[in-house]
Amino acid sequence: MAEPAPGELYTQKQQPDEQKPRTGALQMFFAVFLGVLFALLIAGWLGYQYVFSSEIDPVELSNSEVQVLEHKISQVVQAKPEPYSEDDARRLLSFSERELNALLARETDMAQQLAIDLSDDTASATLLVPLPADFPIMAGKTVRLNAGLEIVQLADSQIRIALKGVSVGGVPLPDAWLGNLKNVDLVSASAQSGSSFWKQLAAGIETVRVRDGEVQLKLRP
């Protein structure tokens, strides 16, 4: 039997080694492709569930809750003649989270776009924002925004109001996109900037307490 020429022997030995890298690269490509496809499916589902939404279910009060809310409103809007007085008890205001959301449903057209949540020292809001049909991205979609506002009375009786953050579909926005306002005491900042809104708002409140499902405050004389 004739022995192969040196060039033929080199070619025969190299052929199996040349096929292995191609097979491994093909497997890697399909693995990455399937991973990306899976990630896109998950992201699409999360986006549909949490970023895009059609409406918020309005709060419906029970009959007893309606009576309590009506009584609170009547104390403010009733127009019966009476001598002027500054009863200290009337400076006390208290509303539950359900009452605030029910007021939105009854007094405004925002019941299906805006919802308020009250937790310890924090008032949060969920807002559905419909984007215009000619918007550059996500045209015609409704985007879910969430924002949290810290409201707390400090040991020296000063009131601190600070933006905790804003998120889109559960994704927190960077502080730089919010004008570096996260965790900034808006009352102190407004006084330093010459704006009086937050300062005057806090100055009219003697005490405030936001807790789970309820807000209580007392106005100053």
C-alpha positions in Angstrom: 0.0 0.0 0.0 1.3 3.4 -1.0 2.0 5.8 1.7 0.1 9.2 1.5 2.1 12.2 0.4 3.1 14.6 3.3 0.6 17.2 2.1 -2.3 14.7 2.0 -1.6 13.5 5.5 -1.6 17.0 6.9 -5.0 17.7 5.1 -6.6 14.5 6.5 -5.6 15.3 10.1 -6.8 18.9 9.9 -10.4 18.2 8.6 -12.0 17.0 11.9 -10.4 19.9 13.8 -11.8 22.4 11.3 -15.4 21.2 11.8 -15.5 21.4 15.6 -15.3 25.2 15.8 -18.1 25.6 13.3 -20.4 23.2 15.2 -19.6 25.0 18.5 -20.3 28.4 17.0 -23.6 27.3 15.6 -24.7 25.9 19.0 -23.7 29.2 20.7 -25.6 31.2 18.1 -28.8 29.2 18.7 -28.4 29.4 22.5 -28.0 33.2 22.4 -30.9 33.5 19.9 -33.2 31.5 22.2 -32.1 33.5 25.2 -32.8 36.8 23.5 -36.2 35.6 22.3 -37.1 34.4 25.8 -36.0 37.8 27.2 -38.1 39.7 24.7 -41.2 37.6 25.4 -40.8 38.2 29.1 -40.2 42.0 28.6 -43.2 42.2 26.3 -45.4 40.5 28.8 -44.2 42.8 31.7 -44.6 45.8 29.5 -48.2 44.9 28.7 -49.0 44.1 32.3 -47.3 47.1 34.0 -46.3 49.8 31.5 -49.4 49.8 29.3 -52.9 49.9 30.9 -56.3 50.9 29.9 -57.9 52.1 33.1 -57.9 52.0 36.9 -60.9 50.5 38.7 -62.6 53.3 40.7 -63.2 52.9 44.4 -66.8 52.2 45.4 -67.7 52.9 49.0 -70.2 51.0 51.1 -73.3 52.8 52.3 -71.8 53.4 55.7 -68.6 54.8 54.2 -70.6 57.1 51.9 -72.5 58.5 54.9 -69.2 59.3 56.7 -67.8 61.0 53.7 -70.9 63.0 53.1 -70.8 64.2 56.6 -67.2 65.4 56.2 -67.9 67.2 53.0 -71.0 68.9 54.4 -68.8 70.4 57.1 -66.9 72.2 54.4 -69.4 73.0 51.7 -72.7 73.6 53.6 -74.0 77.2 53.3 -76.5 77.5 56.1 -76.3 80.9 58.0 -74.4 80.8 61.3 -72.2 83.2 63.3 -68.5 83.1 62.5 -66.3 81.2 64.9 -63.0 79.4 64.8 -63.8 76.1 66.5 -60.5 74.3 67.1 -62.1 71.0 66.3 -62.9 72.1 62.8 -59.2 72.5 62.1 -58.8 68.7 62.3 -59.1 67.0 59.0 -59.0 63.3 58.4 -59.5 61.3 55.2 -59.0 57.7 54.4 -57.4 56.4 51.2 -60.7 55.0 50.1 -62.4 58.3 50.7 -59.8 60.3 48.7 -60.1 57.9 45.7 -63.9 57.9 46.0 -63.8 61.7 45.8 -61.7 61.5 42.6 -64.4 59.2 41.2 -67.2 61.5 42.1 -65.9 65.0 41.6 -63.5 64.6 38.7 -63.2 62.6 35.4 -59.8 61.2 36.6 -61.2 58.1 38.5 -60.0 55.7 35.8 -56.6 57.5 35.3 -55.5 58.4 38.9 -55.3 56.4 42.1 -53.9 57.5 45.5 -52.2 55.2 48.0 -51.4 56.1 51.6 -48.7 54.4 53.6 -46.6 55.4 56.6 -45.1 58.8 55.9 -45.8 58.4 52.2 -48.5 59.5 49.7 -48.2 57.7 46.4 -50.1 58.2 43.1 -50.6 56.0 40.1 -51.4 58.0 36.9 -52.3 56.6 33.5 -51.0 59.0 30.8 -52.3 58.4 27.2 -49.7 59.3 24.6 -50.7 61.2 21.5 -51.0 59.4 18.2 -48.1 61.4 16.8 -45.8 60.8 19.7 -42.3 59.7 18.6 -42.4 56.4 20.6 -45.3 54.2 21.9 -47.8 56.4 20.0 -51.3 55.9 21.1 -50.3 53.8 24.1 -51.3 54.5 27.7 -48.3 54.7 30.1 -48.5 53.9 33.8 -46.6 56.3 36.0 -46.0 56.0 39.7 -44.8 58.7 42.1 -44.2 58.8 45.8 -44.1 61.8 48.1 -42.7 61.7 51.6 -44.7 63.7 54.1 -43.5 63.6 57.6 -43.4 65.9 60.7 -39.9 66.1 62.2 -38.9 66.3 65.8 -38.7 70.1 65.7 -42.3 70.2 64.3 -41.1 71.2 60.9 -42.8 69.4 58.0 -40.7 67.7 55.4 -42.1 67.1 52.0 -39.8 65.3 49.6 -40.1 63.4 46.3 -39.2 59.8 46.8 -39.2 59.0 43.1 -41.0 58.4 39.8 -41.2 55.2 37.9 -42.6 54.1 34.6 -44.1 50.6 34.6 -42.2 49.9 37.8 -38.8 51.1 36.4 -37.5 53.9 38.6 -36.3 57.0 36.6 -32.8 58.3 37.3 -32.6 61.3 39.6 -30.9 63.3 36.9 -34.1 63.0 34.7 -36.1 64.3 37.6 -34.1 67.5 38.0 -32.1 66.0 40.9 -35.2 66.4 43.2 -35.3 62.9 44.7 -35.2 63.1 48.5 -34.8 66.8 48.5 -36.8 68.7 51.2 -39.1 70.8 49.0 -40.1 73.0 51.8 -36.5 74.1 52.6 -35.6 74.1 48.9 -38.5 76.4 48.0 -37.4 78.9 50.7 -33.9 79.0 49.3 -35.0 79.3 45.7 -37.4 82.2 46.4 -40.5 80.1 45.6 -43.1 80.3 48.4 -45.5 77.5 47.4 -44.2 74.6 49.5 -43.1 76.9 52.3 -46.5 78.5 52.6 -48.3 75.2 52.3 -46.3 73.7 55.2 -46.6 76.9 57.2 -50.4 76.5 57.3 -50.2 73.0 58.7 -49.7 72.6 62.5 -49.6 68.8 62.5 -49.7 66.1 59.8 -49.6 62.4 59.9 -49.7 60.0 56.9 -50.1 56.4 57.8 -51.3 53.2 56.2 -54.7 54.0 54.5 -55.2 57.4 56.2 -54.0 61.0 56.4 -54.7 63.4 59.3 -53.8 67.0 59.6 -54.5 70.0 61.7 -54.5 73.5 60.2 -52.9 76.4 62.0 -55.0 79.4 63.2 
